[in-house]
Amino acid sequence: MEAVLLIMIFLVCFNFVLKQTYRKPWYVLASAVVCALFVVVAWPWAIEQSKSQLHDWLNNPQLMLDTAVILSIEVIIQMAYCILAVHLAYTGRVRRRTVWLYRLLRWFPGLLIFPVLFYIETQGMFLFTGADFQVVAYGLAACVFILVPMLTWGVRWLVPEKELRLEVFFLSNALIAILGIIATVNGR
């Protein structure tokens, strides 16, 4: 179960960075600031978590089902973005409503990054047990602030073709959906 969770965490982070590759630099920096601020604001709640509590949450079938619903909604939204992007790129004339929906989905960064950042923060608190929690939170926030733009531009440099990035984004969302099903069934 933990292996599936770690793979899903990696894929959510990868999807977040991959979606940022379609954005302007100011938006990438704004996303990095929002993520870093979330880490800074969430540290008082992160220190209240215990390893046994996190383990109990992961083994709670009802909570896993609720999480699977949120995961499914996120994946559907991101896949709809991919489908609309291809539709707009290869179709001649499209309706105005389709263009507006595409623009709305393009600006949706994904919300699963926030629970992932919270999980990473709690694990960081467990890892650095002797350190001041606020220092750990600010250090993680600085890492997030630096890594989001660096990884975004790194992925853009490694895969310069927008169409290929869109394909990878679609496939990684499909993999997240499959892993969400596995995690839900595994919890029962």
C-alpha positions in Angstrom: 0.0 0.0 0.0 2.8 2.4 0.9 4.5 1.7 -2.5 1.3 2.6 -4.4 1.0 5.7 -2.3 4.6 6.8 -3.0 4.1 6.2 -6.7 0.9 8.2 -6.7 2.7 11.0 -4.8 5.5 11.1 -7.4 3.0 11.1 -10.2 0.9 13.9 -8.7 4.1 16.0 -8.3 5.1 15.1 -11.9 1.7 16.1 -13.2 1.8 19.4 -11.4 5.2 20.2 -12.9 4.2 19.0 -16.3 1.1 21.2 -16.3 3.2 24.1 -15.3 5.2 23.7 -18.6 2.3 25.2 -20.5 2.3 28.3 -18.4 4.0 31.7 -18.6 7.0 32.2 -16.2 5.1 34.6 -13.9 2.4 32.0 -13.4 4.9 29.3 -12.6 6.5 31.6 -10.0 3.0 32.4 -8.6 2.3 28.7 -8.3 5.6 28.1 -6.6 4.8 31.0 -4.1 1.3 29.5 -3.4 2.8 26.0 -2.8 5.6 27.4 -0.6 3.1 29.5 1.4 0.9 26.4 1.9 3.9 24.6 3.4 4.6 27.5 5.7 1.0 27.8 6.8 0.4 24.1 7.2 3.3 23.3 9.6 1.2 23.7 12.8 -1.1 20.9 11.6 1.7 18.8 10.2 3.4 18.6 13.6 0.1 17.3 15.2 0.2 14.2 13.0 1.6 10.9 14.2 2.9 8.0 12.2 0.3 5.8 13.6 -2.5 8.3 12.7 -1.2 8.5 9.1 -1.1 4.7 9.0 -4.6 4.4 10.3 -5.8 6.9 7.7 -4.2 4.9 4.9 -5.9 1.7 6.2 -9.3 3.3 6.6 -11.4 2.0 3.7 -14.0 4.7 3.9 -11.4 7.4 3.9 -9.7 5.8 0.9 -13.0 5.7 -1.0 -13.5 9.4 -0.3 -10.0 10.1 -1.4 -10.6 8.1 -4.5 -13.5 10.3 -5.4 -11.5 13.4 -5.1 -8.7 11.8 -7.1 -11.1 10.8 -9.8 -12.5 14.3 -10.1 -9.0 15.7 -10.4 -8.0 13.1 -13.1 -11.2 13.8 -15.1 -10.6 17.5 -15.0 -7.0 17.1 -16.2 -7.9 14.5 -18.9 -10.6 16.9 -20.1 -7.9 19.5 -20.5 -5.8 17.2 -22.6 -8.7 16.2 -24.8 -9.8 19.8 -25.3 -6.2 20.9 -26.1 -5.9 18.3 -28.8 -9.4 19.2 -30.1 -8.5 22.8 -30.3 -5.1 22.1 -32.0 -6.5 19.8 -34.7 -10.0 21.1 -35.3 -10.8 24.0 -37.6 -13.6 26.0 -36.2 -14.8 25.4 -32.6 -17.5 26.9 -30.5 -16.8 29.7 -28.2 -18.0 27.7 -25.2 -15.3 25.1 -26.0 -12.6 27.7 -26.0 -13.8 29.1 -22.7 -13.9 25.7 -21.1 -10.3 25.0 -22.4 -9.1 28.3 -20.9 -10.7 27.5 -17.6 -9.1 24.0 -17.5 -5.8 25.4 -18.6 -5.6 27.7 -15.6 -6.6 24.9 -13.2 -3.3 23.8 -11.6 -4.6 20.8 -9.8 -5.5 20.5 -6.1 -3.9 17.2 -5.3 -0.5 18.9 -4.9 -1.6 20.3 -1.6 -2.3 17.0 0.2 0.9 15.7 -1.3 2.8 18.7 0.0 1.2 18.2 3.4 2.2 14.5 3.4 5.8 15.4 2.4 5.9 18.0 5.2 4.7 15.5 7.8 7.3 13.1 6.7 9.9 15.8 6.9 8.9 16.5 10.5 9.4 12.8 11.3 12.8 12.8 9.4 14.2 15.8 11.2 13.1 15.0 14.7 15.6 17.1 16.6 15.2 20.2 14.5 12.9 23.1 15.1 9.6 22.4 13.2 9.3 25.9 11.9 12.8 25.7 10.5 11.9 22.4 8.8 8.8 24.0 7.4 10.6 27.1 6.1 13.3 24.9 4.6 10.8 22.7 2.8 9.0 25.9 1.6 12.2 27.2 0.2 12.9 23.9 -1.5 9.4 23.9 -3.0 9.8 27.5 -4.2 13.1 26.7 -5.9 12.2 23.2 -7.2 8.8 24.1 -8.9 10.3 26.6 -11.4 13.5 24.6 -11.9 11.7 21.3 -12.6 9.2 23.1 -14.8 11.8 24.6 -17.0 13.8 21.4 -16.8 10.9 19.3 -18.2 10.3 22.0 -20.8 13.9 21.8 -21.9 13.9 17.9 -21.9 10.7 17.6 -23.8 10.3 20.7 -25.9 7.4 19.4 -28.0 4.0 20.5 -26.5 2.2 17.6 -28.0 4.5 15.0 -26.5 4.2 16.7 -23.1 0.4 16.6 -23.5 0.5 12.9 -24.2 2.7 12.2 -21.2 0.4 14.3 -19.1 -2.6 12.3 -20.3 -1.0 9.0 -19.7 0.3 9.9 -16.3 -3.2 10.9 -15.3 -4.5 7.6 -16.6 -1.9 5.9 -14.4 -3.0 7.9 -11.4 -6.6 6.8 -12.0 -5.5 3.2 -12.2 -3.4 3.5 -9.0 -6.3 5.2 -7.3 -8.5 2.1 -8.1 -5.7 -0.2 -6.9 -5.4 1.8 -3.6 -9.1 1.7 -3.0 -9.5 -2.0 -3.7 -6.3 -2.7 -1.7 -7.8 -0.9 1.3 -10.9 -3.2 1.4 
